[in-house]
Amino acid sequence: MITIEVDKKTCKGDGRCVEICPLQILRMNEKERVPEFIPGGGELCINCGHCFAFCPPGSIKLSTMDIKDSLRLDHSKLPGAEQVELLLKGRRSIRVYKDEPVTKQTIEKLLDIARYAPSGINRQPVNWAVVAGKDKVHDLGGLTVKWMEKLLEEKSDLAESLHFERLIESWKNGEDRICRSAPCLIIAYGLKDDPMVPQSCTISAAYLELAAFGLGLGACWAGYVHMAVNFSIEARKFVGLSLRAAAGAALMAGYSKYRYSRIPLRNPAKVIWKE
């Protein structure tokens, strides 16, 4: 059960924490004009921290988080609309990397940022598996190709529709079109029976991809590896996933060999308006 403490000296009693609570489990104590849980609120709390985050004087302390451990958000340092637009429109899938390793510290920084991605009712169901080092990533690529070969032998519709034969041929000729000779591969996964895992992994991986740009890295979604980890016992064992787990996303990451200069065109947005 989560408990809440309020500094009565600094609390303004404006009720904003009550208004923004997603589950509406806070109320104002009419006598002292400070927030408190409704009966049973501590058991219902999803630990999202909204009340904690939206309190300017930092009057709220939850049993799960303390103001002393929290960074104060400096809005003056946030990017403006133009910078955000350029980041999102300028994102590119990077498939050609420098022969330079990505340090464990850098990967940990990426994961630290990605864990702030939203998830339904703050379940935070995403875990990570990291394949670090060009040789290890290449080994995983080999297991992915082995899985592709098996599907091709079985005349799988998936193998034929995605032209696995071309990818296998390229691999045998020394061209890695599976992992693109990346120095690092990061997999987001969770429990198979958790319905929130697929979308949560996708959102977290998207956060990670955008965060990579800020650290001078490039990334690319590794769809073939994603499938192999879910359907190949060997690939699954290689990355350390149990039979209860499911990969929700996989990303290659590394330092881009080239710097892109323009934003390519995309199709216009197709919108249904209800006004």
C-alpha positions as a Markdown table, in Angstrom:
| # | Residue | x | y | z |
|---|---|---|---|---|
| 1 | Met | 0.0 | 0.0 | 0.0 |
| 2 | Ile | 1.2 | 3.5 | -0.9 |
| 3 | Thr | 1.0 | 6.2 | 1.7 |
| 4 | Ile | 1.1 | 10.0 | 1.3 |
| 5 | Glu | 2.5 | 12.7 | 3.5 |
| 6 | Val | 1.9 | 16.4 | 3.0 |
| 7 | Asp | 4.1 | 19.3 | 4.3 |
| 8 | Lys | 1.3 | 21.5 | 5.7 |
| 9 | Lys | 3.6 | 24.5 | 5.9 |
| 10 | Thr | 4.3 | 24.6 | 2.1 |
| 11 | Cys | 1.1 | 23.2 | 0.7 |
| 12 | Lys | -1.0 | 25.9 | -1.0 |
| 13 | Gly | -4.2 | 24.0 | -0.8 |
| 14 | Asp | -5.1 | 24.8 | -4.4 |
| 15 | Gly | -6.4 | 21.2 | -5.1 |
| 16 | Arg | -4.5 | 20.8 | -8.3 |
| 17 | Cys | -3.2 | 17.4 | -7.2 |
| 18 | Val | -6.7 | 16.2 | -6.7 |
| 19 | Glu | -7.8 | 17.5 | -10.1 |
| 20 | Ile | -5.0 | 15.8 | -12.0 |
| 21 | Cys | -5.0 | 12.5 | -10.2 |
| 22 | Pro | -5.8 | 9.9 | -13.0 |
| 23 | Leu | -7.8 | 7.6 | -10.7 |
| 24 | Gln | -9.4 | 10.4 | -8.7 |
| 25 | Ile | -8.3 | 8.8 | -5.4 |
| 26 | Leu | -7.2 | 12.1 | -3.8 |
| 27 | Arg | -9.5 | 14.5 | -2.0 |
| 28 | Met | -8.9 | 17.7 | 0.0 |
| 29 | Asn | -9.1 | 17.4 | 3.8 |
| 30 | Glu | -11.7 | 20.1 | 4.4 |
| 31 | Lys | -10.4 | 20.9 | 7.9 |
| 32 | Glu | -6.7 | 21.3 | 7.0 |
| 33 | Arg | -7.0 | 22.0 | 3.3 |
| 34 | Val | -4.4 | 19.5 | 2.3 |
| 35 | Pro | -4.7 | 16.5 | 0.0 |
| 36 | Glu | -5.3 | 13.0 | 1.3 |
| 37 | Phe | -6.2 | 9.6 | -0.1 |
| 38 | Ile | -9.9 | 8.7 | -0.2 |
| 39 | Pro | -10.6 | 5.5 | 1.8 |
| 40 | Gly | -8.7 | 2.6 | 0.1 |
| 41 | Gly | -6.8 | 5.1 | -2.1 |
| 42 | Gly | -3.4 | 3.7 | -1.0 |
| 43 | Glu | -4.3 | 0.3 | -2.4 |
| 44 | Leu | -5.7 | 1.8 | -5.7 |
| 45 | Cys | -2.7 | 4.1 | -6.3 |
| 46 | Ile | -0.8 | 3.2 | -9.5 |
| 47 | Asn | 2.3 | 5.2 | -8.3 |
| 48 | Cys | 2.3 | 7.4 | -11.4 |
| 49 | Gly | 3.6 | 10.4 | -9.4 |
| 50 | His | 1.3 | 13.0 | -11.0 |
| 51 | Cys | 0.4 | 14.5 | -7.6 |
| 52 | Phe | 4.2 | 14.6 | -6.9 |
| 53 | Ala | 5.1 | 16.1 | -10.2 |
| 54 | Phe | 2.4 | 18.8 | -10.4 |
| 55 | Cys | 3.1 | 20.3 | -7.0 |
| 56 | Pro | 5.3 | 23.3 | -7.4 |
| 57 | Pro | 6.5 | 23.7 | -3.8 |
| 58 | Gly | 7.1 | 19.9 | -3.5 |
| 59 | Ser | 4.8 | 19.5 | -0.6 |
| 60 | Ile | 3.8 | 15.9 | -1.4 |
| 61 | Lys | 5.8 | 12.9 | -0.4 |
| 62 | Leu | 4.8 | 9.4 | -1.3 |
| 63 | Ser | 6.1 | 6.3 | 0.4 |
| 64 | Thr | 7.5 | 5.3 | -3.0 |
| 65 | Met | 9.2 | 8.6 | -3.9 |
| 66 | Asp | 10.8 | 11.5 | -2.1 |
| 67 | Ile | 11.4 | 15.1 | -3.3 |
| 68 | Lys | 15.0 | 14.8 | -2.3 |
| 69 | Asp | 15.5 | 12.1 | -5.0 |
| 70 | Ser | 13.7 | 13.9 | -7.7 |
| 71 | Leu | 15.1 | 16.2 | -10.3 |
| 72 | Arg | 13.4 | 19.6 | -10.6 |
| 73 | Leu | 12.1 | 20.2 | -14.2 |
| 74 | Asp | 13.7 | 23.3 | -15.7 |
| 75 | His | 11.2 | 24.3 | -18.4 |
| 76 | Ser | 13.6 | 26.8 | -19.9 |
| 77 | Lys | 15.8 | 23.9 | -21.0 |
| 78 | Leu | 13.1 | 22.1 | -22.8 |
| 79 | Pro | 13.2 | 22.2 | -26.7 |
| 80 | Gly | 10.7 | 24.5 | -28.5 |
| 81 | Ala | 8.2 | 23.5 | -31.1 |
| 82 | Glu | 10.6 | 23.9 | -34.0 |
| 83 | Gln | 13.3 | 21.8 | -32.3 |
| 84 | Val | 10.9 | 19.0 | -31.5 |
| 85 | Glu | 9.5 | 19.0 | -35.1 |
| 86 | Leu | 13.0 | 18.8 | -36.5 |
| 87 | Leu | 13.9 | 15.9 | -34.2 |
| 88 | Leu | 10.8 | 13.9 | -35.1 |
| 89 | Lys | 10.8 | 14.7 | -38.8 |
| 90 | Gly | 14.6 | 14.4 | -39.1 |
| 91 | Arg | 14.8 | 10.9 | -37.4 |
| 92 | Arg | 16.4 | 8.4 | -39.8 |
| 93 | Ser | 16.8 | 4.7 | -39.6 |
| 94 | Ile | 20.6 | 4.2 | -39.4 |
| 95 | Arg | 21.9 | 1.1 | -41.2 |
| 96 | Val | 25.5 | 1.9 | -41.7 |
| 97 | Tyr | 27.6 | 2.2 | -38.6 |
| 98 | Lys | 31.1 | 3.2 | -37.7 |
| 99 | Asp | 33.3 | 0.4 | -36.4 |
| 100 | Glu | 33.1 | 1.8 | -32.9 |
| 101 | Pro | 31.7 | 0.1 | -29.8 |
| 102 | Val | 28.9 | 1.7 | -27.7 |
| 103 | Thr | 30.0 | 1.8 | -24.1 |
| 104 | Lys | 27.9 | 0.1 | -21.4 |
| 105 | Gln | 27.5 | 3.5 | -19.7 |
| 106 | Thr | 25.9 | 5.0 | -22.9 |
| 107 | Ile | 23.5 | 2.0 | -23.2 |
| 108 | Glu | 22.6 | 2.4 | -19.6 |
| 109 | Lys | 21.9 | 6.1 | -20.2 |
| 110 | Leu | 19.6 | 5.2 | -23.1 |
| 111 | Leu | 17.7 | 2.7 | -21.0 |
| 112 | Asp | 17.4 | 5.2 | -18.1 |
| 113 | Ile | 15.6 | 7.6 | -20.5 |
| 114 | Ala | 13.5 | 4.9 | -22.1 |
| 115 | Arg | 12.1 | 3.7 | -18.8 |
| 116 | Tyr | 10.1 | 7.0 | -18.6 |
| 117 | Ala | 8.0 | 6.0 | -21.6 |
| 118 | Pro | 4.3 | 5.9 | -20.7 |
| 119 | Ser | 2.5 | 2.6 | -20.0 |
| 120 | Gly | -1.1 | 1.7 | -19.3 |
| 121 | Ile | -2.0 | 2.4 | -15.6 |
| 122 | Asn | 1.8 | 2.9 | -15.0 |
| 123 | Arg | 2.4 | -0.9 | -15.2 |
| 124 | Gln | 5.9 | -0.4 | -16.5 |
| 125 | Pro | 6.0 | -3.9 | -17.9 |
| 126 | Val | 9.1 | -3.5 | -20.1 |
| 127 | Asn | 12.4 | -5.3 | -19.5 |
| 128 | Trp | 15.5 | -5.1 | -21.6 |
| 129 | Ala | 18.0 | -7.5 | -23.1 |
| 130 | Val | 21.2 | -6.0 | -24.5 |
| 131 | Val | 23.5 | -7.8 | -27.0 |
| 132 | Ala | 26.7 | -5.8 | -26.8 |
| 133 | Gly | 29.6 | -6.1 | -29.1 |
| 134 | Lys | 29.8 | -6.5 | -32.9 |
| 135 | Asp | 30.7 | -10.2 | -32.6 |
| 136 | Lys | 27.8 | -11.1 | -30.3 |
| 137 | Val | 25.4 | -9.1 | -32.5 |
| 138 | His | 26.7 | -11.1 | -35.6 |
| 139 | Asp | 26.1 | -14.3 | -33.7 |
| 140 | Leu | 22.5 | -13.4 | -33.1 |
| 141 | Gly | 22.2 | -12.5 | -36.8 |
| 142 | Gly | 23.4 | -16.0 | -37.7 |
| 143 | Leu | 20.8 | -17.6 | -35.5 |
| 144 | Thr | 18.2 | -15.4 | -37.2 |
| 145 | Val | 19.3 | -16.6 | -40.6 |
| 146 | Lys | 19.2 | -20.2 | -39.3 |
| 147 | Trp | 15.5 | -19.6 | -38.3 |
| 148 | Met | 14.8 | -18.1 | -41.7 |
| 149 | Glu | 16.3 | -21.1 | -43.5 |
| 150 | Lys | 14.1 | -23.4 | -41.5 |
| 151 | Leu | 11.0 | -21.4 | -42.5 |
| 152 | Leu | 12.1 | -21.4 | -46.1 |
| 153 | Glu | 12.5 | -25.2 | -46.1 |
| 154 | Glu | 8.9 | -25.4 | -44.7 |
| 155 | Lys | 7.7 | -23.2 | -47.5 |
| 156 | Ser | 6.3 | -20.7 | -45.0 |
| 157 | Asp | 4.1 | -18.0 | -46.4 |
| 158 | Leu | 6.0 | -15.5 | -44.1 |
| 159 | Ala | 9.4 | -16.6 | -45.6 |
| 160 | Glu | 8.2 | -16.3 | -49.1 |
| 161 | Ser | 6.4 | -13.0 | -48.6 |
| 162 | Leu | 9.4 | -11.4 | -47.0 |
| 163 | His | 11.8 | -12.9 | -49.5 |
| 164 | Phe | 14.0 | -14.6 | -46.9 |
| 165 | Glu | 15.9 | -16.3 | -49.7 |
| 166 | Arg | 17.5 | -13.0 | -50.6 |
| 167 | Leu | 18.5 | -12.2 | -47.1 |
| 168 | Ile | 20.0 | -15.7 | -46.6 |
| 169 | Glu | 22.0 | -15.4 | -49.8 |
| 170 | Ser | 23.3 | -12.0 | -48.8 |
| 171 | Trp | 24.4 | -13.4 | -45.4 |
| 172 | Lys | 26.2 | -16.3 | -47.1 |
| 173 | Asn | 28.0 | -13.7 | -49.3 |
| 174 | Gly | 29.3 | -11.9 | -46.3 |
| 175 | Glu | 26.7 | -9.0 | -46.3 |
| 176 | Asp | 24.8 | -8.6 | -43.1 |
| 177 | Arg | 21.3 | -7.3 | -43.9 |
| 178 | Ile | 19.9 | -8.7 | -40.6 |
| 179 | Cys | 21.8 | -6.7 | -38.0 |
| 180 | Arg | 23.7 | -4.4 | -40.4 |
| 181 | Ser | 27.0 | -5.1 | -38.6 |
| 182 | Ala | 25.8 | -2.9 | -35.7 |
| 183 | Pro | 27.9 | -2.8 | -32.5 |
| 184 | Cys | 24.9 | -3.2 | -30.2 |
| 185 | Leu | 21.3 | -4.6 | -30.3 |
| 186 | Ile | 18.7 | -3.8 | -27.7 |
| 187 | Ile | 15.5 | -5.8 | -27.1 |
| 188 | Ala | 12.4 | -4.7 | -25.2 |
| 189 | Tyr | 10.5 | -7.6 | -23.8 |
| 190 | Gly | 7.9 | -8.5 | -21.2 |
| 191 | Leu | 5.7 | -11.3 | -20.0 |
| 192 | Lys | 3.7 | -13.1 | -22.8 |
| 193 | Asp | 0.4 | -13.1 | -20.8 |
| 194 | Asp | 0.5 | -9.3 | -20.1 |
| 195 | Pro | -1.7 | -7.6 | -22.7 |
| 196 | Met | 0.1 | -4.3 | -22.1 |
| 197 | Val | 3.5 | -5.6 | -23.1 |
| 198 | Pro | 3.3 | -5.2 | -27.0 |
| 199 | Gln | 2.4 | -1.5 | -27.1 |
| 200 | Ser | 4.5 | -0.7 | -24.0 |
| 201 | Cys | 7.6 | -2.2 | -25.6 |
| 202 | Thr | 6.9 | -0.3 | -28.9 |
| 203 | Ile | 6.5 | 3.0 | -27.1 |
| 204 | Ser | 9.6 | 2.4 | -24.9 |
| 205 | Ala | 11.7 | 1.4 | -28.0 |
| 206 | Ala | 10.5 | 4.6 | -29.8 |
| 207 | Tyr | 11.7 | 6.6 | -26.8 |
| 208 | Leu | 15.0 | 4.9 | -26.9 |
| 209 | Glu | 15.5 | 5.5 | -30.6 |
| 210 | Leu | 14.8 | 9.3 | -30.2 |
| 211 | Ala | 17.1 | 9.4 | -27.1 |
| 212 | Ala | 19.9 | 7.8 | -29.1 |
| 213 | Phe | 20.0 | 10.9 | -31.3 |
| 214 | Gly | 20.7 | 13.1 | -28.3 |
| 215 | Leu | 23.7 | 10.9 | -27.4 |
| 216 | Gly | 25.2 | 11.0 | -30.9 |
| 217 | Leu | 23.9 | 7.5 | -31.8 |
| 218 | Gly | 21.7 | 6.2 | -34.6 |
| 219 | Ala | 19.3 | 3.3 | -34.4 |
| 220 | Cys | 17.2 | 1.1 | -36.6 |
| 221 | Trp | 14.4 | -1.3 | -35.8 |
| 222 | Ala | 15.6 | -4.9 | -36.1 |
| 223 | Gly | 12.4 | -6.6 | -37.2 |
| 224 | Tyr | 14.0 | -9.9 | -38.3 |
| 225 | Val | 15.7 | -10.3 | -35.0 |
| 226 | His | 12.5 | -9.4 | -33.2 |
| 227 | Met | 10.6 | -12.2 | -35.0 |
| 228 | Ala | 13.5 | -14.7 | -34.5 |
| 229 | Val | 13.7 | -14.1 | -30.8 |
| 230 | Asn | 10.0 | -14.9 | -30.4 |
| 231 | Phe | 9.9 | -18.0 | -32.6 |
| 232 | Ser | 13.4 | -19.5 | -32.5 |
| 233 | Ile | 14.3 | -21.4 | -29.3 |
| 234 | Glu | 18.0 | -20.9 | -30.1 |
| 235 | Ala | 17.7 | -17.1 | -30.6 |
| 236 | Arg | 15.6 | -16.8 | -27.5 |
| 237 | Lys | 18.2 | -18.7 | -25.4 |
| 238 | Phe | 21.0 | -16.6 | -26.8 |
| 239 | Val | 19.5 | -13.4 | -25.6 |
| 240 | Gly | 18.4 | -14.9 | -22.3 |
| 241 | Leu | 14.7 | -14.8 | -22.5 |
| 242 | Ser | 12.5 | -17.4 | -20.7 |
| 243 | Leu | 9.6 | -19.2 | -22.3 |
| 244 | Arg | 7.3 | -16.9 | -20.4 |
| 245 | Ala | 8.7 | -13.8 | -22.1 |
| 246 | Ala | 7.9 | -12.1 | -25.5 |
| 247 | Ala | 10.0 | -9.6 | -27.3 |
| 248 | Gly | 8.1 | -6.5 | -28.2 |
| 249 | Ala | 10.7 | -4.6 | -30.1 |
| 250 | Ala | 14.3 | -4.8 | -31.1 |
| 251 | Leu | 16.7 | -2.0 | -32.1 |
| 252 | Met | 20.2 | -1.9 | -33.6 |
| 253 | Ala | 22.2 | 1.0 | -32.3 |
| 254 | Gly | 25.6 | 2.5 | -33.0 |
| 255 | Tyr | 27.4 | 5.6 | -34.3 |
| 256 | Ser | 26.3 | 6.5 | -37.8 |
| 257 | Lys | 29.0 | 6.4 | -40.4 |
| 258 | Tyr | 27.4 | 9.3 | -42.3 |
| 259 | Arg | 25.4 | 12.4 | -41.3 |
| 260 | Tyr | 22.2 | 13.0 | -43.2 |
| 261 | Ser | 21.4 | 16.5 | -44.5 |
| 262 | Arg | 17.8 | 16.6 | -45.5 |
| 263 | Ile | 14.3 | 15.5 | -44.5 |
| 264 | Pro | 12.7 | 13.3 | -47.2 |
| 265 | Leu | 9.0 | 13.7 | -48.1 |
| 266 | Arg | 6.2 | 11.6 | -46.7 |
| 267 | Asn | 2.6 | 11.0 | -47.7 |
| 268 | Pro | 0.1 | 13.5 | -46.5 |
| 269 | Ala | -1.7 | 12.6 | -43.3 |
| 270 | Lys | -5.1 | 10.8 | -43.9 |
| 271 | Val | -7.5 | 12.2 | -41.4 |
| 272 | Ile | -11.2 | 11.6 | -40.5 |
| 273 | Trp | -12.5 | 14.8 | -38.9 |
| 274 | Lys | -15.5 | 14.8 | -36.6 |
| 275 | Glu | -16.5 | 18.4 | -35.9 |
